[in-house]
Structure formats: structure tokens, C-alpha cells
Amino acid sequence: MKSDKAALGLWTAEYESRGLPSSFLTEPSGAVRDFVAMALGLGIKPLDCLAIDVGCGTGRNSLYLAQHGFTVYAIDQVPRLVNELQIKAQALGLTPRLQAICGDVCEPWPLGDASAGVAVDTFCYKHIMDAKDRAAYRRELARVVKSGGLFLLTLASIEDGYYGSLPYRSVSSGMRAIRDPANGIESVLYERTTVEEQFACNFSVVRHVEKKKPGEMHGGEYARAGHFFVMQRR
């Protein structure tokens, strides 16, 4: 997501109001737990692997990765969240393996070429509204993830019971732009094939699941639907 002043204000307010699951959940995402198990099964050794948590938010997934032995770079645009994650990491004795960075995920990442073995993005890419910014994100991802590395991407489906019911504008085939009326934050809802096409230049999809389950949003219960992709860098 582009970290302009208005967007930063919306996200800061959201993490204070705790309306989205990512604002109030403390346990790691189920998708991240499954991804780590899959990575280990494919022979990735955490102690030899750099992991990136893109749009880390409160850092629940960053901490999980570090606790499983990965060296983690966690990136987010909200300074308070980055500061709090550094404090959490220190309290858990994870500081040597976790570095929290305040930055824009659509700008160059402070990491070397082909330096990361895994990357995770849980509901960050969906908030990038500009096509040029999405392209910049994908270039940085392709630059820093080494050949054979794995990328987890989760985002809301067009079928989502909360987001899918909102008024939308068509961005292009398989993409709908919406604005959450509860917090003013914009998102793009995707069809599966559109996501695959956007990352196809550098990544191959090795697993896709569209999960549907009840979930809380802004204090209400909805039939949530999300895409869970695991991709491999060619």
C-alpha cells in the first residue's frame, strides 16, 4: 500500500479502533502456520533462511517466523506498529533474528538481490490501489526472493461475505476496487486467475486454496472468503 499521509492516517486509526482481524488478532495466521509447515516439508532450513513479512502490521506472523528459526525482516508503514514489534521481539529474546523496518512496500526494500528464501504477505497486496505501485511491489519481490524461494500471498476473494457485498468499481478483468465504509481503507478484490497472471513473469503457483469460513469484521460476523497462494520463484 502506498504510504501517503492520508493512507497512513487511515491505517493508524484502524489499528486503534481494531475493526479488522489483523488489528486485534494476536495468534499467527493459519495460512502462515500452514506455509511454514509446507516450507519445512520442502526442505527449507529456517536457520539458513531469510524471511520477509511484507506489510507486517502488529507482527504476529513475523514473531512466529522468528520463533521457528527464520531471520526475519518485517516491513510496515505505521511507525507505532514497527516500534511495538521491536519491543515485542526484545521481550521474547528474538531481537537477533527479527528486524522491524518502517517503510513503503512499493518503494525499494532494504534487502540485497536474491537474499530471501521465503516471503509472506497476509492481506497487504490487496490494499495497493495503483497499477504502477503493484508493479513496483512485484519487481521488489522478484528481486529479493532467490530462485526456488517461496512466497505466501493471502487476499480477499470477490466472494467474500463482507467486502464482496460493498459497492465497487471495475479495475480490470477479475479486479474490483472497494472502500471499506467502516474505516475508509480501499482494497482490490481478486479472482484467482488475475492474481496468477500478475505474478506469472517470475513466480509459479504451487498451491492455491480458496478458504471460506465465518469471521469477524468490525464487530459483526460474516461468511469470509479468501485466496491463499503459495508461489515459487523461478
Buried (B, 14 or more C-beta within 10 A) or exposed (E): BBBEEEBBEBBBEBBEBEBBBBBEBEEBBEBBBBBBEBBEEEEBEBEEBBBBBBBBBBBBBBBBBBBBBBBBBBBBBBEEBBEBBBEBBEEEEBBEBBBBBBBBBBBEBEBEEBBBBBBBBBBBBBBBBEEEBBEBBBBBBBBBBBEEBBBBBBBBBBBBBBBBEBEBEEBEEBBBBBBBEBBBBBBBBBBBEBBBEBBEEBBEBEBBEEBBEEBBBBEEEBBBBBBBBBBBBE
